[in-house]
Amino acid sequence: MLDVLASSSLLTMMLVVALGTLVGMIPFGPVRFGPAGALFVGLAVGAMDPRLGEGLGLVQSLGLALFVYTVGLAAGSGFFRDLRSQLPLMGGSVVVLAVVAVVTMLLGGALGLPPALKAGTFAGSLTSTPALAAATAQAGSEEPAVGYSLAYPVGVVVTILVVAVVLARPWQTRRDPDPVAGVGLIDISVEVENPTRLLDIPGIADRQVRLSYLEREGETRVVASDEELRAGDRVVVVGPEHAVRRARQHLGRRVSEHLAHDRSEVDYRRFIVSNRAVAGRTVGDLDVPERFHGVVTRVKRGDLDLLAHEDLVLELGDRVRVVYPRGQVHGLKELFGDSQRRVSEIDALSLGIGLALGLLVGLVTLPLPGGVTFALGSAAGPLVVGMILGRLERTGPLVWGLPGPANLTIRQLGLLLFLGATGLASGQAFAASAFSLTGLKIVALAVVVVAVAALAFVGLARLVGTSAPRAAGGLAGFVGQPAILAYANGRTVDERIDAGYAALFALGIIAKIVLVQVVGAA
């Protein structure tokens, strides 16, 4: 059987992915390892025969590049929007890494580990393959890989446990905006008792509510943007419950007969954004009120239900809810595209160009003190480029973003390939040292290093006013392990998780590459 597996790397990879998925579904107390199961199965299978871990470098790099690029696309917009608020967390994380490096040197020295093993343990505890490459180049041998292979699973397991606790016991903070995912939207009908301008209604100016229907003197139409509401008018107010309540108190009283139930004159429908000319443009750019006498009220994006303010940028796959006069449906379908088939197709041109740019950036080499060079590599290069392109949304005819379901599919596939290949490639080194006295020392050092790093980071996040979901994503990026991010996203739907990961991942790689050489020289 081993000969068959050794003769077909693809067969071996698929078996590791399948078995790893099964292992990831098994609950260990409150924790399921999810995609990280592929890593652990890969370690076990790779330990059986050295041939099983050979020739997987391309698969490993491809999987990692696909994963981090799609994460960058999804998180880029939120990252740049929240960059100023995340700067304290980013700066503090570098200090935490420096402290962790000192702990590694002191405790590793007390355990009698040589510098190369300490450097490998530091890189493995924080799951940084680029840091391992720097440590290996500095040592001139494969000795750091032994420490890396033993510390790597410890880093994954301990950090997932910490993330589980953080998400299970979230804390409150005023400095981190509430997530769009957790708000939830409602719509109610209100009878106007206090005449007012539309712009004077609480929540209109700060994009907390929108109005759609207007019934006046027995006729129903769509509310105009410069509407003057009169006593006796009835309107539909859309938004989060607290904002709708404030608007209703300003306007008058809620009525039980919902205007949206009468679709004889004004109708509503969700349209799928499949037209690439629309993707990357704002709701205001479409000028729906002027062109179709309608109003966009909501945008469904994955599991998120967003209020459609004028500056909201639309993405491929968004389901846009429009309130419009009957007879305008064909024009709106032509505008948005409204094709499930087209939105399921991947734009291979933009995906290929984006990934190529990311990999090119990853190849750029910069000299560091001591004759060592630094490059972002296939991990941070595509992530950084993906974040920039995710912020740009489009460049001329090229739409950089991917439809939500396509993004998640590519992300999951890339993650499984990367983790499975990493496990297979590290299996032999893991098995050779796992049950020796040196191996036990490395594992003990890794437990302390990861625990100090994770607890210090969580403490820093609370100190600077970061929310629990952003701290969980930031910890995944700080440690640098995609499986931890996947676990956090599996526990809760919150866009701040991906934003925290994107903010810390590339920065963490750079800091670890520098610090691992300090550890290896001590």
C-alpha positions in Angstrom: 0.0 0.0 0.0 2.8 2.4 0.9 4.4 1.7 -2.5 1.1 2.7 -4.2 0.9 5.9 -2.2 4.5 6.8 -2.9 4.0 6.3 -6.6 1.1 8.8 -6.6 1.5 12.0 -4.7 -2.0 13.2 -5.8 -3.6 10.1 -4.4 -1.8 10.5 -1.1 -2.8 14.2 -0.9 -6.5 13.4 -1.5 -6.5 10.6 1.1 -4.9 13.0 3.6 -7.5 15.7 2.8 -10.4 13.3 3.2 -9.2 11.6 6.4 -8.1 15.0 7.8 -11.6 16.4 7.2 -13.1 13.4 9.1 -10.6 14.0 12.0 -11.4 17.7 12.0 -15.1 16.9 12.6 -14.4 15.0 15.8 -15.2 17.0 18.9 -12.4 17.2 21.5 -14.4 18.8 24.3 -15.6 22.2 23.0 -13.0 22.2 20.1 -13.2 20.8 16.6 -9.9 21.2 14.7 -11.7 21.6 11.3 -9.2 21.9 8.4 -6.2 21.5 10.9 -7.2 17.8 10.9 -5.4 17.6 7.5 -2.2 18.7 9.2 -2.3 16.0 11.8 -3.3 13.3 9.4 -0.5 14.4 7.1 2.0 14.2 10.0 0.9 10.6 10.8 1.0 9.5 7.1 4.3 11.2 6.4 5.9 9.5 9.3 5.2 6.0 7.7 7.5 6.5 4.8 9.9 9.3 3.7 8.8 9.0 0.1 5.3 10.2 1.0 6.5 13.7 1.9 8.7 14.2 -1.2 7.9 16.6 -4.1 5.1 18.5 -2.4 6.7 21.9 -2.4 4.6 23.2 -5.4 1.3 21.9 -3.8 2.2 23.5 -0.5 3.1 26.9 -2.0 0.0 26.8 -4.3 -2.4 26.0 -1.5 -0.9 28.7 0.7 -1.0 31.3 -2.0 -4.6 30.6 -2.9 -5.6 30.7 0.7 -3.9 34.0 1.7 -4.8 35.8 -1.6 -8.6 35.1 -1.1 -8.4 36.1 2.5 -6.7 39.4 1.4 -9.4 40.0 -1.2 -12.2 39.5 1.4 -10.5 41.5 4.2 -8.8 44.3 2.2 -11.6 46.8 2.3 -12.2 46.4 6.0 -8.5 46.4 6.9 -7.8 49.8 5.3 -11.1 51.2 6.7 -10.1 50.2 10.2 -6.3 50.6 9.8 -6.0 53.6 12.2 -7.9 51.8 14.9 -5.7 48.7 14.5 -2.4 50.4 14.7 -2.0 50.1 18.5 -2.7 46.3 18.2 -0.2 46.0 15.4 2.6 47.9 17.2 2.0 46.1 20.5 2.2 42.7 18.7 5.7 43.4 17.6 6.6 44.1 21.3 4.9 40.8 22.3 6.9 38.9 19.7 10.2 40.4 21.0 9.2 39.3 24.5 8.4 35.8 23.2 11.9 35.6 21.5 13.6 36.5 24.8 11.5 33.8 26.6 12.6 31.3 23.9 16.3 32.1 24.4 16.2 32.0 28.2 14.1 28.9 28.7 15.7 27.1 25.7 19.1 27.7 27.2 17.9 26.5 30.6 16.8 23.2 28.9 20.1 22.8 27.2 18.8 23.1 23.7 21.3 24.4 21.0 20.6 27.7 19.2 19.4 26.0 16.0 16.8 24.0 17.8 15.6 27.0 19.8 15.2 29.0 16.5 13.3 26.1 15.0 11.1 25.8 18.0 10.4 29.6 17.9 9.4 29.4 14.2 7.3 26.2 14.7 5.5 27.5 17.8 4.4 30.5 15.8 3.9 28.4 12.7 6.1 30.5 10.4 7.6 28.7 7.5 9.5 31.8 6.3 11.1 32.1 9.7 12.1 28.5 9.5 13.8 29.2 6.1 15.7 32.0 7.7 16.8 29.9 10.6 17.9 27.1 8.3 20.0 29.4 6.2 21.6 30.8 9.3 22.3 27.4 10.9 23.5 25.9 7.6 21.8 22.6 8.5 18.3 21.0 8.8 18.5 21.0 12.6 15.9 23.9 12.9 13.4 21.8 11.0 13.4 19.3 13.9 12.3 21.9 16.4 9.9 23.3 13.9 8.1 20.0 13.2 7.6 19.2 16.9 6.5 22.8 17.9 4.2 23.3 14.9 1.3 21.1 16.0 1.7 22.5 19.5 1.3 26.0 18.2 -1.9 25.0 16.3 -3.5 23.2 19.2 -2.8 25.6 22.0 -3.8 28.7 19.9 -7.1 27.0 18.8 -7.8 26.4 22.5 -7.2 30.0 23.4 -9.3 31.2 20.4 -12.1 28.9 21.6 -12.0 30.5 25.0 -11.9 34.1 23.6 -14.9 33.5 21.4 -16.8 31.7 24.1 -16.3 34.5 26.6 -16.4 37.8 24.5 -15.8 41.1 26.2 -17.4 44.5 25.5 -15.5 47.4 24.0 -16.5 50.8 22.8 -13.4 51.4 20.6 -14.2 48.6 18.1 -17.4 49.2 15.9 -20.1 46.7 16.1 -20.0 44.1 13.4 -22.3 44.4 10.4 -22.9 40.6 10.7 -24.4 40.8 14.2 -26.7 43.8 13.7 -29.7 42.4 11.9 -32.2 44.5 10.0 -35.9 45.0 10.4 -38.6 47.0 8.5 -41.8 48.5 9.9 -44.6 50.8 8.7 -45.0 54.1 10.5 -47.7 56.8 10.3 -46.2 60.3 10.3 -47.6 62.5 13.1 -44.8 65.0 13.0 -44.1 66.6 9.6 -40.4 66.5 8.8 -37.8 66.5 6.1 -36.4 63.2 5.2 -32.8 64.3 6.1 -34.0 65.4 9.6 -35.0 61.9 10.6 -32.5 60.4 13.1 -30.4 57.8 11.4 -30.7 59.1 7.8 -27.6 61.3 7.8 -25.4 58.7 9.6 -26.7 55.8 7.4 -28.5 53.9 10.1 -31.9 53.8 8.5 -33.5 54.0 5.0 -37.0 54.7 3.9 -38.6 52.9 1.0 -42.4 53.0 0.6 -44.5 56.1 0.9 -48.3 56.1 1.0 -50.0 59.5 0.7 -53.7 60.1 0.1 -54.3 56.5 -0.9 -51.5 56.3 -3.4 -48.3 54.3 -2.9 -44.9 55.1 -4.4 -41.2 55.1 -3.5 -39.8 57.7 -1.2 -37.8 60.5 -2.9 -34.4 61.4 -1.5 -35.6 65.1 -0.9 -39.0 64.1 0.5 -41.0 66.4 2.8 -43.1 64.1 4.9 -46.6 65.3 5.9 -48.9 64.3 8.8 -50.9 61.3 7.8 -48.2 59.9 5.4 -47.3 56.3 5.9 -43.7 55.1 5.3 -41.6 52.0 5.7 -38.4 52.4 7.8 -35.6 49.9 7.3 -32.5 49.4 9.6 -31.2 47.9 12.8 -33.8 47.7 15.5 -32.4 50.4 17.8 -32.1 52.9 14.8 -35.6 52.1 13.5 -37.0 52.7 17.0 -35.4 56.2 17.1 -36.7 57.0 13.7 -40.2 55.8 14.6 -40.2 58.0 17.8 -39.3 61.0 15.6 -41.9 60.3 13.0 -45.0 59.1 14.8 -46.6 55.7 15.6 -46.1 52.2 14.2 -49.1 50.8 12.2 -50.0 47.1 11.9 -50.7 47.2 8.2 -47.3 46.8 6.6 -47.1 48.7 3.3 -44.7 46.1 1.8 -47.5 43.5 1.8 -49.4 45.5 -0.9 -47.4 44.9 -4.1 -50.1 46.2 -6.5 -48.3 49.5 -7.3 -44.8 49.2 -5.7 -42.9 45.9 -5.7 -39.7 44.7 -4.2 -37.2 42.0 -5.2 -33.6 40.8 -4.6 -31.4 41.0 -7.7 -28.1 39.1 -8.0 -25.1 41.3 -8.9 -23.6 39.3 -11.8 -22.9 42.3 -14.1 -19.2 43.0 -13.8 -19.9 46.6 -14.8 -21.8 47.0 -11.5 -19.3 45.2 -9.3 -16.9 47.6 -7.6 -19.3 50.5 -7.8 -21.3 52.1 -5.0 -25.0 52.0 -4.6 -25.1 55.8 -5.3 -23.2 55.3 -8.6 -26.1 53.3 -9.9 -28.6 56.2 -9.5 -31.5 53.8 -9.1 -33.9 56.6 -7.8 -33.4 58.7 -11.0 -33.2 55.9 -13.6 -35.9 53.5 -12.2 -37.7 55.6 -9.5 -36.8 53.0 -7.0 -34.5 52.7 -3.9 -32.0 50.1 -2.9 -32.7 49.2 0.8 -30.5 46.1 1.6 -27.6 44.1 0.3 -27.3 40.4 1.3 -23.6 39.4 1.2 -23.0 35.8 2.3 -24.5 35.6 5.7 -24.5 39.4 6.2 -27.5 41.6 5.7 -26.2 45.1 5.0 -28.1 48.4 5.0 -27.6 49.8 1.5 -26.2 53.3 2.1 -25.1 55.3 -0.9 -21.3 54.6 -0.4 -21.7 50.9 0.0 -19.5 49.2 -2.7 -21.2 46.3 -4.4 -19.5 42.9 -5.0 -20.1 40.1 -7.4 -22.7 37.7 -5.8 -24.4 40.4 -3.7 -28.2 40.0 -3.6 -29.5 43.6 -3.8 -33.0 44.3 -2.5 -34.7 47.0 -4.5 -38.1 48.7 -3.9 -39.4 49.9 -7.3 -42.6 50.8 -9.2 -44.1 47.9 -11.0 -42.9 47.8 -14.6 -39.3 48.6 -13.8 -38.2 45.0 -13.2 -36.7 44.3 -16.6 -34.5 47.4 -16.5 -33.3 46.5 -13.0 -32.5 42.9 -14.1 -30.5 44.2 -17.0 -28.6 46.6 -14.7 -27.6 44.0 -12.1 -27.4 41.0 -14.4 -29.3 38.7 -12.0 -27.7 35.5 -13.3 -26.8 32.8 -10.8 -24.8 31.0 -13.4 -22.6 34.0 -14.3 -21.9 34.8 -10.7 -20.8 31.2 -10.1 -18.1 31.6 -12.8 -14.6 32.7 -11.8 -12.9 35.4 -13.7 -9.7 33.5 -14.4 -8.0 36.6 -15.9 -8.3 38.8 -12.7 -7.5 35.8 -10.5 -4.4 34.9 -12.4 -3.1 38.4 -12.7 -3.7 39.1 -9.0 -2.0 35.9 -7.9 0.9 36.5 -10.3 1.4 40.0 -8.8 1.3 38.6 -5.3 3.9 35.9 -6.1 6.1 38.5 -7.8 6.0 40.7 -4.8 6.8 37.7 -2.7 10.0 37.2 -4.8 11.4 40.6 -4.0 14.4 40.2 -1.8 15.7 42.8 0.6 19.0 42.6 2.5 19.1 42.5 6.3 21.9 43.0 8.7 24.2 40.0 9.0 24.2 39.1 5.4 20.7 37.7 5.6 18.0 38.4 3.0 14.3 38.9 3.5 11.4 38.2 1.1 7.6 38.0 1.7 7.4 34.7 -0.1 4.3 32.9 -1.3 2.6 33.5 2.0 2.7 37.3 2.7 3.2 38.4 -0.9 -0.2 37.3 -2.2 -1.9 38.4 1.1 -0.6 41.9 0.8 -1.5 42.2 -2.9 -4.9 40.6 -2.2 -5.6 43.2 0.5 -4.7 46.1 -1.9 -6.8 44.7 -4.7 -9.6 44.0 -2.4 -9.5 47.7 -1.4 -9.4 48.9 -5.0 -12.3 46.5 -6.0 -11.7 47.2 -9.7 -9.2 48.6 -12.1 -10.8 49.6 -15.4 -12.6 46.6 -16.7 -10.9 44.2 -14.3 -13.0 43.3 -11.2 -10.6 42.0 -8.6 -13.1 40.6 -6.1 -14.5 37.1 -6.3 -18.1 36.1 -5.6 -18.5 35.2 -2.0 -19.1 31.4 -2.5 -16.3 31.1 -5.0 -13.9 32.9 -2.6 -14.8 30.6 0.2 -14.4 27.5 -2.0 -11.0 28.5 -3.3 -10.0 29.5 0.3 -11.0 26.1 1.7 -9.3 24.1 -1.1 -6.1 26.1 -0.7 -6.0 25.6 3.0 -6.5 21.9 2.9 -3.8 21.5 0.3 -1.4 23.6 2.3 -2.0 21.8 5.6 -2.0 18.3 4.1 1.3 18.9 2.2 2.9 20.5 5.3 2.0 17.5 7.4 3.3 15.0 4.9 6.6 16.9 4.4 7.2 17.2 8.2 6.1 13.7 9.2 9.6 12.1 9.2 11.3 14.8 11.2 8.3 14.8 13.6 8.5 11.0 14.1 12.3 11.0 14.6 12.3 13.3 17.5 8.8 13.1 19.0 9.5 10.5 21.6 13.1 11.4 22.6 14.2 13.5 25.6 15.2 16.3 23.2 11.7 16.1 21.7 10.1 16.4 25.1 12.1 19.4 25.8 11.2 21.0 22.5 7.5 20.3 23.1 7.7 21.7 26.7 9.4 24.9 25.3 6.8 25.2 22.6 3.9 25.0 25.0 5.4 27.8 27.1 6.2 29.9 24.1 2.8 29.6 22.5 1.0 30.1 25.9 3.0 33.3 26.6 2.5 34.6 23.1 -1.3 33.9 23.0 -2.0 35.2 26.5 0.1 38.3 26.0 -1.6 39.0 22.7 -5.1 38.6 24.2 -4.1 40.9 27.1 -2.8 43.5 24.6 -6.0 43.3 22.6 -8.1 44.0 25.7 -5.8 46.8 26.8 -6.1 48.6 23.5 -9.8 48.2 23.2 -10.0 45.5 20.5 -13.2 43.3 20.4 -13.0 39.6 21.0 -13.7 38.6 17.4 -11.0 40.9 16.1 -8.6 39.7 18.8 -9.3 36.0 17.7 -8.6 36.8 14.1 -5.6 38.9 15.1 -4.2 36.0 17.1 -4.6 33.7 14.1 -2.6 36.2 12.0 -0.1 36.8 14.9 0.6 33.1 15.1 0.3 32.8 11.3 -1.8 29.7 11.0 -4.7 29.5 8.5 -6.3 26.7 10.3 -6.8 28.9 13.4 -8.5 31.5 11.2 -10.7 28.8 9.7 -11.6 27.6 13.2 -12.5 31.1 14.3 -14.7 31.8 11.3 -16.4 28.4 11.9 -17.4 29.5 15.4 -19.0 32.9 14.5 -19.9 35.1 11.5 -18.0 38.4 12.0 -16.1 40.3 9.4 -13.7 41.6 12.1 -12.1 38.2 12.3 -10.7 38.3 8.8 -9.7 42.0 9.2 -7.7 41.2 12.4 -6.0 38.3 10.6 -5.0 40.4 7.6 -3.7 43.2 9.9 -1.3 40.9 11.8 -0.3 38.2 9.3 2.2 40.0 7.1 3.5 42.1 9.9 4.0 39.0 12.0 6.0 37.2 9.2 8.4 40.2 8.9 9.0 40.4 12.7 9.5 36.6 13.1 12.0 36.5 10.3 14.1 39.1 12.0 13.7 37.7 15.6 14.3 34.1 14.7 17.8 35.0 13.6 18.4 36.7 17.0 17.2 33.5 18.7 19.4 31.4 16.5 22.5 33.5 17.3 22.1 33.3 21.0 
